[in-house]
Amino acid sequence: MASKKIEKSLNDQVANEADSSQYYLAMASWAETQGLNGIAEFLYKHSDEERMHMLKLVRFINERGGHAIVPKLDQPPKTFNSIRTIFENLLTHEIRVTNEINGIVDQCLKEKDYTTHNFIQWFVSEQMEEEALARLILDKLNLIGDDKGGLYLFDRDIATLSVESVGAGGG
């Protein structure tokens, strides 16, 4: 590892990704209990994706001679007020993660750790796509409003939305 400071920041990001995975898992579980299986499936996939981000960081830290720390996880919420609330929370959460990753980028540049800087660029791109996807979903929910038929169609179709579909201009 280039520095203990960067190693700590990367380990903090491991915890952030693990927290995101748990948070989205809790959202998925709640949505499933509300009969929103498409939304639940989307959130289960999103939870898995965040766990993969965590593993990517763990492996990088260890391969660079550091020691990745598996974090303790806090209990996420059990219930949510609405589907809109879930996706507003998801966007807010992704913006916070983006800011934390940008902090790592800044730290890498200050310490001239170009290897970690190069590695973390994947996360920078991923976060732009994650935020775009959350905004797209909120836009769709705004179009639906309180229309139950629209929510039914949204629940059916959300399983096809992914970071890749937004990045490719789809959705």
N, C-alpha and C positions, 0 to 999 in steps of 0.2 A: 504494500500500500504506500502511496506517496506520502501521506501524512495521517496522523491519528485523528486530526480534525476532520479530514475528508472521510475517513473510515467511520467516524461517529455520525457524520451527516448521512452517509449511505445507510448505516444501520437504522438511523431515525426514519429514513425512507422505507426501509424494510417494514418497520412498524406501521407506517402510514398505509402501505399497500395491504398489509394484513388486516388493518382496521377497516379499510375500504371493502375488502372481501367479506368480512363479517357483517358490515353494515348493509351491503347489498344482499347478502344471504338472508338477513332479517327482513328486509323489504320483500324479497321473493317469497318467504314463508308466509308473511302477512297477506300478500296479494293472492297466493294460492288458497288461503282460507276464505278469501272473499269471492272465490269462484272465477278469478281473473287468471286463468292458466297461461295465456299467452304472455301477459305481463310478467307473471312468475317465471316462466321459462326464460324470457329475456334477462331478468334480474339474476337468475341462477347462472346463466352464461356469463353475465357481467362479473359476478362474484368469482367464478372460476378464472376469468381473465385477470382480475386483480391479484389472485393468488399466483398466477404465472408471472406477473410482474415482480412479485415479491421473490419468487425463486430465481428469477433472472438476476436480481440484485444480490441475493445470497451467494450465488455461484460466482459472480464477478468479484465480490469482496474476498471470498476465499481464494480464488484463482490468483488474485493480485497480492497474496501474502497476508491479508488481513484475517479477521475472524468475524464472520457474520453471526449476529445474535438473534435467536428466535425470540420474538417479543411476547410478553404477557398481553392478553387481549381483554379489553373491557366489554361488558355486556352491552350490546346494541339495543336500541328501542325494540319493544315487542309489537307495538301497534303504531299505525300511522293514520292520520286524519282522512286522507284521500289519496287518490292516484296523483293528482296535481301536486300535493305536498311531497309525495315520494320523489317526483322528478324535479321539483324545485330544490329539495334537499340534495339530490344527486348532483345537480348543476353546481350548487354552492360548495359541495364537497369536492368536486373536480377542480373548481377554481382554486380552492385552498391547496390542493395537491399540486396544481400547476405552479403556484407561488413558491411552494417548498422546493420543487424541482428547479425552478429558476434560481433559487438561492444556492443550490448545489452547483449549478452552472457558473454562477458568479464566483463562488469559492474556488472552483477549479481554475478559472481564469486568473484569479488573484495569486494562486499558488503555482501556476503554470503546470498543472497536472492535465496535460493534453490527452492522455490515455483515458482517464475518467471522463473528461469533457467529451471526447468522441463517443464513449459508451453512453453517456447520459443524453446525448442528442436523440436517441431512439425514444426516450421517455418524453422529451420536449415535443416531438412530432405526435406521439401517442396522445398526449394531453390535449393538443389542439383538436384532434379528432374526437376525443371523449367529450370535450366541451361542445363541439359542433353537434354531436349526436344528441346530447342533453337538450340543447336549444331547439333542435329540430323536433324532438318529442314534445317539448313544451308548446311549440308553435302548433303542432297537430292537436294537442289537447285544447288550446285556445280556440281552434276552429270548431272543435266538437262542442265545446261549452257543456251544457247539461243534457245534451241529447244522448239518451240511453242506447239508441241504435248506433250512433256514432262511436260510443264507448265499446259496444260489442264488436264493431268492425276494427276499431283500434286494437282491442285485445287480441283479435284474430291475426291481425297483420304485423304487430310489433315484433313477433318472433323473427321476421325477415330483416328487421333493422339491425345493423351492426356498425361498428366503427369503420369497417372496410366499405360498406355501402355508402356512408357519408363521405369518406375520403375519395371515393370514385365518382362523387357527384350524384349518387343515387339517393333513394329514400323517399 
